[in-house]
Amino acid sequence: MKALAINGSPRNGGNTEILLTKVLAPLEAAGWETELVQVGGRAIRGCMACKKCFETKDMECIIKNDILNETVKKMSKADAIILGSPTYFADVTAEMKALIDRSGYVSIANGGLFKGKVGSSVSAVRRAGALRAFDTMNHFLHLTQMVMPGSTYWNLGIGREIGEVDNDEEGLRNMNHLGKMINWLGTSLKDNMDKFPK
Ligand SMILES: Cc1cc2nc3c(=O)[nH]c(=O)nc-3n(C[C@H](O)[C@H](O)[C@H](O)COP(=O)(O)O)c2cc1C
């Protein structure tokens, strides 16, 4: 099984990446193939509302010169998708929002590319606003018919400078448990995909 983590932070090795890595660790231990894709800090523009994806229905966005389409391809192949974003002005980064809007439309235009997958989101935050960022990503997971596992707290980790999130013991414990929940849910769903509502 495959888990894809998508990092919406422009800071390589930053707090969001640390959180995502903590979620992936139990999945790797359980034998999952994992991949972390960097979206933050890379070229990815917003949706143009051209609705061409509803005409072409080729599982791609008409904007071909950025990383969206290769990321959608990876998302389509994954059994679990974990979105990560630092909290920026009490919400997700611009790159994460562009990914949500465009991959969401491509998914809907093609009958639901992500339906039945496990979907989770995590946010790194200095002080406040992480729940909004978490909600923004969860709205996408919900509307694209992914299945969200709970954990022991909402999926946020506290830290400002790179690495500070390592001091948030409760946050890290929650990430570890989340990884285990994704494994449990993902392996359960896998055996039941033939029963997914038409
Ligand atoms: C543009 C910008 C906006 C931010 N807005 C918030 C905010 O609303 N609330 C907050 O607590 N921290 C805010 N932060 C701090 C980051 O969320 C925090 O440093 C986080 O750990 C960064 O994660 P990263 O290392 O993965 O980039 C902001 C940082 C930046 C650069």
The ligand as an SDF file (V2000), in Angstrom:
LIG
                    3D

 31 33  0  0  0  0  0  0  0  0999 V2000
    3.4000   34.2550    6.2280 C   0  0  0  0  0  0  0  0  0  0  0  0
    3.3250   33.5300    7.5430 C   0  0  0  0  0  0  0  0  0  0  0  0
    2.1310   33.5650    8.2370 C   0  0  0  0  0  0  0  0  0  0  0  0
    2.0260   32.8950    9.4570 C   0  0  0  0  0  0  0  0  0  0  0  0
    0.8190   32.9230   10.1200 N   0  0  0  0  0  0  0  0  0  0  0  0
    0.7070   32.3180   11.3150 C   0  0  0  0  0  0  0  0  0  0  0  0
   -0.5420   32.3120   12.0150 C   0  0  0  0  0  0  0  0  0  0  0  0
   -1.5670   32.7860   11.5540 O   0  0  0  0  0  0  0  0  0  0  0  0
   -0.5770   31.7320   13.2430 N   0  0  0  0  0  0  0  0  0  0  0  0
    0.5370   31.1720   13.8110 C   0  0  0  0  0  0  0  0  0  0  0  0
    0.4470   30.6890   14.9150 O   0  0  0  0  0  0  0  0  0  0  0  0
    1.7100   31.0960   13.1470 N   0  0  0  0  0  0  0  0  0  0  0  0
    1.8350   31.6570   11.9190 C   0  0  0  0  0  0  0  0  0  0  0  0
    3.0180   31.5730   11.2200 N   0  0  0  0  0  0  0  0  0  0  0  0
    4.1120   30.7450   11.7760 C   0  0  0  0  0  0  0  0  0  0  0  0
    4.1570   29.3410   11.1530 C   0  0  0  0  0  0  0  0  0  0  0  0
    2.8850   28.7330   11.1290 O   0  0  0  0  0  0  0  0  0  0  0  0
    5.1240   28.4470   11.9360 C   0  0  0  0  0  0  0  0  0  0  0  0
    6.4050   29.0320   11.9750 O   0  0  0  0  0  0  0  0  0  0  0  0
    5.2010   27.0420   11.3920 C   0  0  0  0  0  0  0  0  0  0  0  0
    5.9220   26.2260   12.2990 O   0  0  0  0  0  0  0  0  0  0  0  0
    5.9190   27.0040   10.0530 C   0  0  0  0  0  0  0  0  0  0  0  0
    5.9570   25.6770    9.5630 O   0  0  0  0  0  0  0  0  0  0  0  0
    7.0970   25.1890    8.5420 P   0  0  0  0  0  0  0  0  0  0  0  0
    8.3780   25.1080    9.3280 O   0  0  0  0  0  0  0  0  0  0  0  0
    6.6430   23.8710    8.0580 O   0  0  0  0  0  0  0  0  0  0  0  0
    7.1520   26.2090    7.4510 O   0  0  0  0  0  0  0  0  0  0  0  0
    3.1530   32.2210    9.9980 C   0  0  0  0  0  0  0  0  0  0  0  0
    4.3590   32.1990    9.2730 C   0  0  0  0  0  0  0  0  0  0  0  0
    4.4440   32.8470    8.0660 C   0  0  0  0  0  0  0  0  0  0  0  0
    5.7510   32.8150    7.2900 C   0  0  0  0  0  0  0  0  0  0  0  0
  1  2  1  0
  2  3  1  0
  2 30  2  0
  3  4  2  0
  4  5  1  0
  4 28  1  0
  5  6  2  0
  6  7  1  0
  6 13  1  0
  7  8  2  0
  7  9  1  0
  9 10  1  0
 10 11  2  0
 10 12  1  0
 12 13  2  0
 13 14  1  0
 14 15  1  0
 14 28  1  0
 15 16  1  0
 16 17  1  0
 16 18  1  0
 18 19  1  0
 18 20  1  0
 20 21  1  0
 20 22  1  0
 22 23  1  0
 23 24  1  0
 24 25  2  0
 24 26  1  0
 24 27  1  0
 28 29  2  0
 29 30  1  0
 30 31  1  0
M  END
$$$$
